[in-house]
Amino acid sequence: MYISSRPVRAALLLLSLGLGACETTLDLPEPKHTPRIALQFELSNYDFDFQPPNSNDELARLRRLYVSNSQRVFDLNELKGRRDATVVITDDKGAVVESFEALQSTSPYYDSEQGYYRQTKRLKGEPGRTYTLRASLPGFETVESTLTMPKAAVIESATFTKNQSKSSPNDVRGKLSVTVADDPGAANYYVAFARVVDKDYKLTTGWAEVQVDQDNNGDIVTPEVGQFQLSSLSAISGGGYGTYGFYPYADTNVNGKRFSLNADVRYYPGGCSYSGVCNEAAYMEVFVSSLTREAYNFHLSRQRYNNTDGNPFAEPAPLASNIPNGYGLFGGVTDAVYRIKLQ
């Protein structure tokens, strides 16, 4: 297929079962495109330290601001992030409570940080407070988006029962159970995930994520539709292998009631290095994060988009956006954290 900025002449090969192949030639005009700012940022109450880009704090990395711009449908150039954006967050009184600084790559070979920004004022969103994000790029229309931070979830209980027979020094397995009491006064949207930390509540140097265990054949256990389930931190990023393992949950059928998840899980317990430094898992941190409705819709639409896997015959799966005159997400996330002491 030849693609240019003029009307495209494409030969589409249509195959049908039991019939011979036929070729149809169509003229496909390029849709009109107005370049606009595209960004993603989720304001949260997460208390993280600013660390180098290669930090093992995956949650902090996932919640960084990313800024780019849209491009034409038939533009085959690689779309890259932008470092020249000016982005601020104001509170309900109009005061600037956060600004952002572009990250610089630490690699001379691959610029993995292009388009990513760090918070300079370390703002943590407060439940019930309203915030507005404003972003500008040279040559683009300035965009704004406003949200109100959701209330924290109420985690009534969380337990982890180790399976001694299936565990080893480098692989702990067991059952995780979590119960949440839903607030009847609002529409609520949740996502749950877990990780392990050391005795000082710091991330272990090893792989800290608590993962859903697999069955004996090594296949991912198929989740039940409409159930509150444990998500994967890596899946929240939404790309590649992250297509699976992310399960945002709406309280549509449990409004004002208790609901639970029960999952077979596994994690790496950490250990001591040859230098004598120990980073052993001492606690399991269970996160039940409350999402704004816009964040919930965005993540669901991105999951549907990824699941099309580039199939041109799949049902269209456009990404949800709450950036007027732009594209992307300004979302709010309020984390509730429950720590389970590990035996």
PEPE-V958987 format. One record per backbone hydrogen bond with DSSP energy under -1.0 kcal/mol. NH is the residue of the N-H (numbers start at 1). CO is the residue of the C=O. E is the energy in kcal/mol with one decimal. If there is no record, write none. Layout:
# PEPE-V958987
<<NH	CO	E> <NH	CO	E>>
This chain:
# PEPE-V958987
<<8	28	-2.4> <10	26	-1.8> <12	24	-1.9> <14	22	-1.6> <19	16	-1.6> <22	14	-1.2> <24	12	-1.5> <26	10	-1.6> <28	8	-3.0> <38	68	-2.1> <39	327	-2.1> <40	66	-2.2> <41	329	-2.0> <43	331	-2.4> <55	52	-2.1> <58	56	-1.6> <61	57	-1.8> <62	58	-2.3> <63	59	-1.3> <64	61	-1.4> <66	40	-2.1> <67	115	-2.4> <68	38	-3.5> <70	36	-2.8> <75	72	-1.3> <82	67	-2.8> <86	136	-2.3> <88	134	-2.2> <89	98	-2.5> <90	132	-2.7> <91	95	-2.2> <94	91	-1.9> <97	89	-2.7> <98	89	-1.4> <100	87	-1.1> <101	118	-2.1> <103	116	-2.8> <112	110	-1.6> <116	113	-2.3> <117	65	-2.2> <118	101	-2.6> <120	99	-2.5> <125	44	-2.3> <128	149	-2.6> <129	126	-2.2> <131	147	-2.5> <132	90	-2.4> <133	145	-3.0> <134	88	-2.6> <135	143	-2.3> <136	86	-1.9> <140	137	-2.3> <143	135	-2.5> <145	133	-1.9> <147	131	-2.5> <149	129	-2.6> <156	179	-1.7> <157	179	-1.4> <159	177	-2.4> <161	175	-2.5> <163	173	-3.3> <167	163	-1.0> <168	171	-2.7> <171	168	-1.3> <172	267	-2.6> <174	265	-2.1> <175	161	-2.4> <176	263	-3.0> <177	159	-2.6> <178	261	-2.3> <179	157	-2.6> <180	259	-3.1> <181	154	-2.4> <182	257	-2.4> <190	249	-3.4> <191	289	-1.4> <193	287	-1.9> <195	285	-1.9> <196	208	-2.3> <197	283	-2.3> <198	202	-3.2> <201	198	-2.1> <210	194	-2.4> <211	266	-2.4> <213	264	-3.4> <215	219	-1.7> <218	215	-1.9> <227	224	-1.4> <231	192	-3.6> <232	245	-3.0> <236	232	-1.1> <238	235	-1.5> <242	239	-2.8> <243	240	-1.8> <244	241	-1.0> <249	190	-3.3> <251	188	-2.1> <254	251	-1.2> <257	254	-2.9> <259	180	-2.3> <261	178	-2.2> <263	176	-2.6> <265	174	-2.7> <266	211	-2.2> <267	172	-2.0> <273	277	-2.7> <276	273	-1.8> <279	271	-2.6> <281	269	-3.0> <282	197	-3.0> <283	197	-2.1> <284	340	-2.7> <285	195	-3.2> <286	338	-2.8> <287	193	-3.1> <288	336	-2.4> <289	191	-3.1> <290	334	-2.9> <291	189	-3.1> <292	332	-1.7> <296	292	-2.3> <297	293	-2.6> <298	294	-2.3> <299	295	-2.5> <300	296	-2.2> <301	297	-2.4> <302	298	-2.4> <303	299	-2.1> <304	300	-2.3> <305	301	-2.4> <306	302	-2.7> <307	303	-2.1> <308	305	-1.0> <309	306	-1.3> <311	308	-2.2> <314	311	-1.5> <322	328	-1.7> <326	323	-2.1> <327	37	-2.2> <329	39	-1.8> <331	41	-2.5> <333	43	-2.8> <334	290	-2.3> <336	288	-1.4> <338	286	-2.3> <340	284	-2.7> <342	282	-2.6>>
